[in-house]
Amino acid sequence: MLKKLDKLLVISVIVLIVIGLIMIFSASNVTSYMHDKTPYNYFIRQLIFLIGSLFFSFAILKIKSKYYYGIGFVTMILSIGLLVGVLIYGKVSNDAKSWFNVFGLFTIQPSEFAKVATIVYFGCYYSKKSNCDKVQLVCIPLLMALGIAVLIAIQPDLGTTLLYLGIVFFMFLELPISNKIKRNSAIGLIAIVLVSLLLLLNNGVKLLFDRQIERFNFLNPCARIYSTGNQVCNGYIAINNGGLFGKGLGNSTQKYLYLPEAYTDFIFAIIVEELGLVTTIGILILLFIVLWRIFLIAKRSKDSKGALICYGVFWYILLHIIINLGGLLGLMPLTGVPLPFLSYGGSYLLSLVISIAIVLRIDYETKTSK
């Protein structure tokens, strides 16, 4: 089986993950030390999640995609249950209740798993022609996705909500249904959303928190370096410090608590500062290769189910890249979205590696069906 896997995709993902581990250690060791923890704290946590991710991915590679129909529905329902549970029992961090604290050792973010569950469920549901010929049937998964988006939004996690809706939107565009049904479904859902928003506003519900509104003030961040522009402006400084070839691995100055969340949202700035623009371009090329291979696997998939799932994973990764780098460069508001394979985040890494394993399984079945 391993011989039939897309080697270029596998190698690119492995290289990116290795670079990510190295840079997570480099970007986080100062923060760990200042919080009276070992400098390897975040590196070890990420490594543990990586080992778990590999275990799950090897298992997924053995599961035939015909079983995704049941798995997709179950994981979708489970995701909704977990998102409800996290609102009740979750841990508050950065003013959001988005994580479960597991035995005080690590945290789990259910919204990350909901993205992959939705991709698989959509791919399986809409691959059945009987589910694509009536508006009411087309809208069932969309309404479930809307419910998940609402549960994420009230944590509150605006960035993940918008990204999740982005995945749903682009998968919706790829659905093998008539334009008439697609148009009517979209109109119906938009009407539901608008009516819901009007009812909430009429009852005095605040849709955005002050800290979320502040993030829309992202232009000219260095004019507000002591307030809302702190992160982005220090990101600019890190990028400027790097130049063409960087200051050398481990030699970043911005990670010395000048740049908050240096090992998560702003890992790219530290990569540029330490490794330079030339190496960073190489990393961007690797990310492009990953997207290119997933897109090709989707195009040559033997059925619509595999194609839809692969397109979903494609948008899942691409939207993370666009939103993360867009926020870093001040092109859009900061949203706390991690950079694929490079940022610290156990739940995201687990979800990402699982999604790649699903794509590889679909590609394997396409190759062996010929």
N, C-alpha and C positions, 0 to 999 in steps of 0.2 A: 504493500500500500504506500509506503513512504516514497518509493520510487516514482509514483504517479502524482505526488503533490507538486504544486507550483513552486519550484525551487527558488525562483527569483523573489516571489512574495515571501516565502519562509525566511530566506536569508535577509531580506530587507527588514522584516519585522524583528528578527533576532538582533541585528546590528543596532537598530533604533532602541530596543529595550536595554541592551548593554550600555549604550551611550546614556540612556536615561538613568540607569542605576548609578553610573559614575558621577553624572552631574547632580543627581539628587544628594549624593553624599557630599559633594563639593559645596553645593548651595545651602545645605542644611546643617553642616557640622557646627558652625558658629551659633546658630539658633539653639541647637541641642545643648551645647555647652553652657550657654547663658541661662538655660532652663534646668540646669543641674542634672543633665542626662548625658549618657555617653555620646560622643560625636557620631557614632554609627547608628544612633537610634532610628532615624527615619530610613536610612539605607537598609537596616535589618528588617524593619516592618515591611518595606516595599519588596524585599527579597522573599519574605515569607508568603506574601500575596502572590508573587510571581510563581513560586513553587506550587501553591494551590491552583493557580491558573493553568499551569502546565498539566497538572493532574486532571483537571476537568476537561481541558482541551483534548488530551489523548483519549479520554472516555467518549467525548463528542465525536471524534473522528471515527469511532467504531459504530456509532448509531446511524442507522439508515435514515435518510431524510423522510421516508414515508411515515415515520413515527413522529415527525415534527407537528403533524396536525393535532395530536393529543397534547404533546408537550407545549405547543404554542398557546393553546387555550388555558391549560393548567397554570403555566407561568404568568399568563396575563391576569388571571384571577388572583394568583398568589401575590403579584405585584400590587394590585389594588388593596389587598388585605394588609400587606406590609406598609403601604403608604398611609393607610388609616391608622395602623398600629404606631407608626413613628410619630404621628401627631399627638398620640396619647402618652406613649412611653419613651419617646425619643429624647436624645441628648441635645441641649441647646448649645450651639457654637456659632459665633459671629452673628448673633441675633436671629438665627434660623434653627428650627427643630427638624433637622434632616437626617440625623444619624441615630442608629442604635448603638449603645455602648455594650460590647460583648465581654462580660467578665472583667471589665476594666482594663483589658489588654489591647483591644483595638476597636475600631468603629466600622459599621457597615452603613452604606447609603443606598436605600432601596430604589431611589429614583434612577440610579445608574442601571440597575437590573431591569427596570421597567422599559428602558429604551430598547434593549435587545429583545425582551419578551414581546414588545409591540411589533418589532420588525419581523420576527418569526411568525407571530399570529397573523399579521396582515398578509404576509406572503402565502401562508397556507389557506387562509379564509378566501382570499380573492383569486386563488388559483382554481377554485371550483366554479365553473360556469353558472351553476344554479344560484350562486350567491351574488351574481353580477348583473342580473337582468331585472331587478326590482329595486326601486329607490330605498324602500324600507329595509331590505336585506343589506344593501350597500352601506347604509348608515349605522348598522349595529356596531361594527368595530370602531367606527369614527366616534360614536357617542361614548364608547368605553374609553377611547383615547382622550376624549375631551374631559371625561371624569378624572382620568389620571393627571391631566394637565392642571386641573383645578386643585387636586390634592397636593401637587408639587408647588403650585403658586401660593397656597395659604401657609406653607411652612415658615416663612416665605422664601422661595428661591426663583427669582425672576429669570435669571440666566438659563437655568436648566429647563424652566417652563418654555421659554422661547425656543431653545434648541430642540426640545422634544416636539413641539408643534411644527418646527421646521422639518424634522424627519418625517412626521406624519403627512405634511403638506407635499413634500417631494415624492413620497411613496404614492400618495393619492394621484399625482399627475401621471405616474407610471402604470396605474391600474388598467387591466385589460377589459374595460367596460366602455359602453358607448358614450359619446360626448354629451348626449342629451341627459342620460342618467347621471353622469358625472356633474353636469351643470346643475341639475335639480337637487342633487345631494348637497352640493356646495352651498346653494342658495338656502336650503333648509337649515343647514348647520350654522351659517352666518346669522340667519334670523334668530335662532335659538341663543346664540352667543350675545347678540345685540340686546335682545329682550332681557336676558339674564343680567347684563351689565347695567341696563337702565333700572331694573328692579333693585339691584345692589346700591347704586348711586342714590336712588330715591329714598332708600332706607338709611342713608348716611354711612354706608360701609366705605372705608378707606381702601382703595384698590392698591395704592403704592405707599410704602413706608418712606420716611424722610431720607433714610440712607440710600434707598433705591432711586429716589428722585435726584439726589445729589450726583449719582453716577451718570446722569444724562448731561451734566455739565462737564463734558470731557474735552472741549476745545481749549487750546492754550493752557495745558495743565501746569506748566512751570510758573504761571502767574499766580497759582494757588498751591505752591509746593508745601506750605505749612498747613494745608487743609485738604480739600477734595482732590487736589492734583498731585499729592505726595507720591503715590505709587507710580503713576504714568511718568511723571517727570524724572524720578529716580531710575525708571526703566530706560528712559532716553540717555541718561548719564552713563548707565552701564553699557549700552550699545555704543555710545560715542567712545568710551574708554577702550573698547575692544579693537577698533580699527580693523585692518585686514587680517592680521594673524593672532590677535588676542594678547592678553597679558600672561597667559600660561595657566594651565590647569591648577585650580586651587588658589589663584592669585586675585580673585575678584575683590574689589573694595566695597561694592554695593551690598554684598551679602552680610556685611558687618552691621546688620540691623537698619541700614539706610533704606533698603528695599523690602517692604513687608511681603510675606508669602513668596520669598525668593525661590523656594523649591517646589512651589505648586503653580500658581497662575503665571508667575513671572520667570519660570525656569529658562525660557528662551532668551531673556535679557542677560542672564548669567552665562548662558552658553556663548552668546556673542562676545561678552566681555572677556571670557577666559580663553575661548578657542578661536575667536575672530570671525570675520565675515566670510572668508574663504571656506573654512570648515562648516560654517552654518549653511552656506549654499549647498554643500554636499549633503547635509542633513535634510534640507528641503527637497533635494532631488530624491532622496530615499523615501520621503513621505509621498512624493509624486508617483514613484514607482509602485508603492503599495496601492494607491488609489487607481492607478492605471491597470494593474493586474486584477484588482477586484472588478473593475468595470468590464474588462475583457471576459472574465469568468461569467459575469452576468449576461453578457451578449451571447455567449456560446452555450449557455445553460440548456439542458435538454428539455426543460419544462418551465412554465410561467412561475411556478412556486419558487424554484431555485433562482430565477432571474430577479423576481421581486425582492427576495431576501437579500441577494447580493447588492442590488441597487440601494436597498435600505441601509446596509452596512457601509456602502460607498458614501452616502449622504451623512451617515452617523459620524464618520471620521472627518469628512471634508468640512462639515459645519463646525466641528470642534476646532479645527485648524483656523478657519476663517474668523470665528468669534474670539478665540484666544489671541491670535496675532492682531486682529483688528482692535481689541481692547488695549493690548500692549503698545501699539503704535498710535493710539489716540484717534483712530478712525471711527470708533464706535464706543459706547459706554462699556465700562468694566462689568463683567458678569460672573467672574469666578469660575469660568469654564476651563478645565485642564487641557493641556496640549497632548495629543495622542502619543503614547509610548514614552514620553519624556517627563511629564509632570508627576509629582508624587500624588498618590491616591490609590489605595488598595482596591476599593470597589470598582473604580473606573478601569484599572488595569485588568482586573478579573473579567469584567464585562467585555472589554476590548479584545482580550486574548480568546475568550469564548466565541465572540463574533467572527474572528479570523478563522478559528477552527471550523465553524459552521460553513464559511465560504469555501474552505479547503475540502470539506466533505462534499459539498455540492459539485465542486470542480472534479473531484475524484469520480463521482457517480457519472458525470458527463463523459469523462474520458473512458470509463469502463463500459458505458452503454453502446459505444460505437462498434 
